[in-house]
């Protein structure tokens, strides 16, 4: 009679949940929370009603209480974002994206439309930087047109992973080409314009119209070059332009542009210069360089790299000279007819990729490419071109009854 009735299952579960909630912050064996869960907990402290928004005032309080955990430039970006919201509210998803290094278009738009100028000094004015910090700052000013992006990159870059793609490709190209160049040069007693010799073409790397069914040749031709001058220029451009771009935009994006330029170059030759072989990495190199130069021109006032006009002029002159040499070599009478000299059309294919796909990649630093309408437009155009070239290679050579050079 004096015993209290036992609580029902629902009441017991609720009480147990409350005890667990009280003990959770002190539990030593609690599994580590994901970064987004961590920011969610902080956000919900200022959003008890779970509306998905907090006021800019509360947002500033949150920043101040966690300022020691934030990079100074990241905090600056967040404050600029807070001041740019006319409705006085910050969206939860935007907050999580930024704190998790997942910048979205809404952030870029909010910051660009904000009426608050960043108060801290520019990166160029900062003193006492180490050699590695000065290098990172230099790369930021070489490739990014907006100060807010430069600061973001400066704080976020960790050199992990390093720019391995461009360095690896360059080393493979140099090693393969120098080895074969010396071997063929000694064997054929001709060190520069030997690419038309049947013995030189007799390898598994060079693209040749008679061997177009071997699909790997549309990519592996980059490891062969028409001479030391072509190899030297391509290696120099890959290291001076490709490596900084990879440091900023990552191996995946820069590798995508480079490989797309290489494949577009060989396919363009198979369509527009059907009797010529292809050698050299100019398709990929021209894709990167043309994208970089186009990005500089489109953001001329924002790019703060030193002597940009002079350096653009030098780059264009070097590219023009190399392209002119390729055109001259293509139409120069072959020393071993009917084997023609390599085509120059791969250069043009690389430029086409650079000013389309490449520009979209470089203009969207830390932005998701799948959110960009231009990205899908250019990807669709590139896909259509690849499919057209594949069908062209299957049917056009037979229908046109071309007289191709003999297989190597």
N, C-alpha and C positions, 0 to 999 in steps of 0.2 A: 504493500500500500504506500510506503514512504519512498519508494524508488521513483526516480524521474524517468519518464518514457524516453527511450533512445531516439535520437534524431533520425529523421528520414534520410534516405540515400542522397537526395538532392542537397539537403542542408549540410550533410557531412562532407559531400564533395566540395561545396562552396567554401566551407571552413578550411578544408585541407588546401584548397587553392590559395586562400588568403595566407595560410602559414607558409606555403611554398614561395609565394610572392615576396613575403617578408624576409625569407632566408636567402633568396636568390642572389642579391648583391654581395652577400658574404660567403657564398659557396666557392671554395678553392678549386673544386673539380669541375666547375661549370665549363663546358666546351667553349672555345673562343668564338665570338660572334663575327659574322661577316662584316666587312666595312659598311655596307649599306644598312645592315641591322643596327650598327653602332650609331650612324647618323639618324636613323629612324627614331631611336630612343631619345636622342637629344631633341629632335624636332617635336616629338610628341609631348615633351615636357612643356613646350610653349604652345601646344595645340591640344589642350585637354578635350575639346569637343570633336577632335578627329575630322576637322573640316578639310584638311589637306592644304591649308594656308596658314601663315603666321604674319603678323604685322611687321613692318620694317623696323619698328622700335624694338620688338622682341628679338628680331633677327640680329640687330646690332648688339643686344645684350648677350645673345648666344655667341656671337663672334668674340666679344670681349672676354667672356669666360673661358673660351678655348683658343685664345690668340696664340698661346705658347705652342700649340700643336699645329699651327698653320704656317706655311711659308709666307713671308711678308707680302710678296707680290700677289699671292692667291687671296690673302685677306683684302688687298686693295681691289682686286677684281670683284670680290663679293660685296664690298661697300659700294662700288660703282653700280653694281646690279641693283642693290637695295635702293639707291637714290634714283634709279631710272624707272622704278615702278610708280607710275602716277596713282594707281589705286591703293598704294600703301601696303600691298600684300606680296608675299613670296610663296611661290608654288613649291610643294614638297618635292615633286619629281625633279624640278630644276635644281633644287638644293642638293639632292642626293647625287644627281649627275655630276655637278661641279665638284663636290667633295670627293667623289670617286674617280675623278679625272675623266669623266665622260661628258665632255662639253657638247651641248646640243645647240641647234639653230636658235632656240629661244634665248639662250644666253648671249650669243653673238648679236642678235637683233636688239636685245635689251640694252646691252652695253653701248652699241653704236648709236642708239637713239637716246641714250641718257644725256642729261644736261649737266652732268658733273664731270669736270676735267680731273684726271688723275693728279693728285697733289704731289706725290713723291717724285724725286729726280729720275731722269732717264738712266738707263743702264750705262750709257757712255760716260756719264758723270760720276759713276761710282769708282772709288779709289780703293787701293789696297787689295786688289784681286790677285789670286794666284795665277800661275801660267795656264792651268787647265780651265779656270774660270774665265780668263781672258779669251781662250780659244772658243769656249762655248758661247760667250758673248759675241765674238766675231762671226761665228756661224749663224747666230740668230739674226744679226744685222745683214748678213749676206743673203738670207733666204726668206725672211718674214717681213711683210710690209707694215704691220701694225705693232706699236709699242706694247700694247697689252698682250699680244701673242708672243712677242720677244721675251717679255718678263715671265710669262707662263712657261715658255720653253726653258728659260734659264734656270728656273726653280725646279722644273720637273725632270730635266735630263740627268741620267745617272750612268750613261755609257754601258748600260746592261740591257740588251746585248749591244756590242759595238757594231759599227757599220760593216758587217761581215760580207754582205752580198757583193757589193761593188769591188771590194778588195779581193775576194775569192775569184770573181770573174776575171778581173784584171790579171791576177797572177796566173790563172789557167791560160788565158789568151797569150800572155807574154811567154810563158814556158813552152806551150805547144808551138807557137809561131816561131820563136827563136830556134828551137830544136830542128823543126822541119826546114826553116829558112837556111840554116847553116848546112844541113844535110843536102838539101836540094841545090844550094849554091855551090858546094864543093863538087857534087856529082854532075851538075849541069854546067858548071863554070859560068853562071849568070845569076847575080845576087839580087837584082831588083825586079826587072820586068820578066819574070819567069813563069807567070801564072798561066800562060797559054800552052806551056809545054805539056804534052800528054802525060808524062811521068809525074809532073807536079799535080795534075788534076786527079791522078789515080790514088785517091785515098777516100776514106769513109766519112770525111767531114765536109768537103766542099759541095755546095749545091750545083748540080749540073742538070740541064733540061732533059737529058736522056735518062737520068736517074731520079726524076721527080717523084716517082712512086715510093721512094724511100723517105718516109715522112720526117725522120730525124734530121735530114740535111737542111730543112727549112730553119733549123735552129743552130745546128753545129757549125755552120759556115762561119760563124763569128770567130772561131779559133784559127782561121786562116786569113792572111792578109796579102795584099798586092805588093808589099815591100815594107822596108823599115820605116819609111816616112809615114805611111798610113797607120802602121802599128803604133808608132811614137805619138802621133796626134791623138789617136783614139784612147790610148792609155792615159795621156796627160789630161784629156777632157773627162774621162771617167773618174780620175782621182781628184781633180780640181773642182768639178761640178757635181759628179755623182755621189761622192762620199759625203760632202756637206748636206746634200739633199736627203740622203739616207739617214744621217744623224738627226734630222728634223722630222722627216715624215715616215721613217721606218723602212725596214727591208721589204715588207710585204707590198707597200704602195709603190716604192721606187722600182722594186723588182718587177712588178706588174707592168709599169710603164715601159721599162727597158725591154722585157721579153715581148710585149705587144709590138714595140717598134721593130724588134728583130724579125718577128714572124711577118709583120706587115711588109717589111722590106723585101723579104724573099718572095712572098706572094705577089707583091707588086711587080717584081721582075718577071715572074712566071706569067703574068698577064700582059704587061706592056713591053717587055724585052725578052721575048720567048726563046731566043736562040743563045742567050748569054748565060754563063755561069755567074755565081755570086761568091765573093769572099769579103771578109772584114766585118767588124762590129759597128759599122757606121749607122746602121738602122737604129740600134738601141741608143747609141751615143747621141745621134741627132734628135731622137725623141726626147731625151733628158735635157739637152742643151736648148732646143727650141722651146720646150715648155718653160724652162727657167727664164730665158730671155723674154718670152711673151709675158710671163708673170711680172717681170720687172717693168716692162713697158706699160702694162695695164695698171700697175700700182706705182707709177713713177714718183709721185710726190711722197709716198710713204716709205719707199726703199731708201735706206740710209747707208748703203754700202759705199765705200770710198771710191772716187774716180769711176763711177758707174758708166758714164758716157764713154770714157776712154776704153774701159774694159769691155763694154759691149761692142765697140768698134773693132777692137783687137780680136774678140771672139768671132765676130762676123767675118772679118778678113781671113782668119785662119780656116774657118769652115768653108768659105768661098773658094779659097785656094785649094783645099783638099777636094772639094766637089769639082772644081775646074780640072784638077788633075785626073779625077775619075772619068770625067766626060772625055777629055783628050785621050786617055788610055783606051776607053771603049771604042772610039772610032779610029784609033791609030792602026795601021795595017799590022796584022799579026805576023810574028816571025815563024809561026808554025800553023799555017792555014791547013784545014779549015777551022782550027780551034780559035774562037774569038776571045778577045779580052773581057774581063769581068764587067758586069753592068754597073751603072751609077744610079739606077732607079731605086735601089734600096735606100739611098739617102733621102729621097723624096718621100718614100713610105714612112720613114722614121719621123720626118718633119710633120707629116699629116697626123700621126699619132700624138706627137708632142703638143701641137696646138689645139688638140681636141681633148683626149683623155688626160694628157699630161697637165694641161692648164687647170682642169677641174680638180685634179689631185692636189696640186700645189696651192690652189686658192682656198682649199678647205682643210686647213691645218686643224687636226684633232676633231674634225667634224665627220660624221658618218656619211660616207659617200652614197649609201643607199637612200639617204634623205634628199639628195640633190637631183632635181629633174634633169638637168643637163647631163649628169652622169649616165642616166639611163638612156638618154637620147644618143649619146656618143657610143655607149656600149652596144646599143641596137645597130647603129651604123657600122661599127666595127664587125659585129657578128654577121651582118648581111654581106659585108665585103669578103670576109673569110669564106662564107658559104659559096658566094659567087666565084671566088678564086678556086675553090675546091672543084666545083663543077666545071669551071673553065679548064682546069688541068686534066680533068677526066675526058672531056669531049672535044674541046676546041682544037687541040693539037692534031687530032685525027681528021676533024672536019676541014681544017684549013690546009691540011697536007703540007705542013712546013718541012723544009729541009734542015734538019737539026745537025749540029756538029757530031762527029762520031763519039761514042761513049769512051771515056778514058780507060 
